[in-house]
Amino acid sequence: MQLKHHLPQHPQRVALHNEIHARPPQALAAPLAISHVVMLCDAAQRDASRAHVAVLLHERHLPLPDPQSSHFRMDLGAFHIRWELHTEFVTWTFMCALPAERFGEHEPDRALDAVPQDWFAGLPGECLSSLHLWVLSTHAFGAAALVKHVLQEDTLVASSVAGGAGEVYTDFAIHADGFSRMVLFAGNLPPRRLGRLVQRLLEIETYRMAALLGLPAAREASSILSSAERELAELASSIRSATAQDEPLLLDRLTKLAGQVESQHAATHSRFSASVAYFELVDKRITEINESALPGMQTIGEFMDRRLTPARSTCEWATRRQDALSQRVSRISNLLRTRVEIEQQQSSQAVLTAMNKRQDMQLKLQSTVEGLSVAAITYYIVGLVSYLAKGASQLGWPWSPESTAAATIPLVALAVWWSLRRLHHRVFRT
């Protein structure tokens, strides 16, 4: 029944819904040869890898992949190709059926032999991992032939997988052709279950190498952190005995150290975070293959736990050291700034005290000046009164000019003093 009403759709709904179907495993059947290559790429090289796929398909007059797709697979007759675009790398998987299981007589054919070599040599990026995987249906020829023709006996790792339905052998070594090697005896695994198992085995190798990308960065960061920690310890010791004159220089050194630590943290944080995620994916894929031990053999999980734990611990320890050092630098910076601020406040308080003293002296001087001003103004006003009295005596003024001037001195002085005080209060009140 078709609905008549159409709800507004989120623009990313279809893409988000199809995310659960991204990179699905494909059904596989033994005997099968697989060559898996992981190329570490930047943004331009990832785009170039898409064009590289198009070149291969164009030569065979086959349809090109969707320009927006991040996953592509196609049967090219002589081999089957699977291309996957990831955040940091691109994976290329080539598969072809084996004609017969003559594993006991010689090394089985490699899937890469069916791929055009000139085209393969032009894969964009840098090779991070490469693996030959042979999927055989039986274990008729025994482990002796397996070790003799494909793997190294001294580093052999093996386990029963898929709940005992199959067995996997590998040596985690790079052979003369630059590829690691792995052999899977699939037994009677159904095609879809076998496809999931093969994909998980390939992802273990891929994510193992991707996780280890953080190890060189952790080792490089370790030497930088050691130098920064020594510098911070010297600064902390110097701050204890520093004088006010030394503090600007110490603060400058501490600021430069904080900039160095934060710059190094920013440069490696994403790498360490990615390594943590890849290590977790390795653990998850090992759990998903559901392996159990074969007599006298070390399992993949045990091997990874022993060999990857030091590298994982190094990356985690570098991350913790960065965070701890950043916090210590921040604490000491705050301490030194607080000390500088307190001294600045004390200096400001001393300046204010000196200003108050100068203001008091100015007030005293002002009072003295005001007294002199009263006397001066009174003198001039009384002089005017004396002249006025001399003129008035000619008109019948009864008092002499001297008596009139003497009588007006207190009145004039009081009036002048009162006027100046009133003006003084009005000005300071404003």
Secondary structure, DSSP 8 states (H G I E B T S, - for coil): ---S------TTHHHHHHGGGSS------SSEEEEEEEEE--HHHHHHHHHHHHHHHHHTT-----TT-SEEEEE-SS-EEEEEE-SSEEEEEEEEE-S---TTTS----GGGGS-HHHHHT-SSEEEEEEEEEEES--TTHHHHHHHHTS-GGG-EEEEETTTTEEEEE-----TTS-EEEEEE-TT--HHHHHHHHHHHHHHHHHHHHHTTHHHHHHHHHHHHHHHHHHHHHHHHHHHT--TTTHHHHHHHHHHHHHHHHHHHHHHHHHHHHHHHHHHHHHHHHHHTT-EE-TT---HHHHHHHHHHHHHHHHHHHHHHHHHHHHHHHHHHHHHHHHHHHHHHHHHHHHHHHHHHHHHHHHHHHHHHHHHHHHHHHHHHHHHHHHHHHHHHTTT-SS-HHHHHHHHHHHHHHHHHHHHHHHHHHHHH-
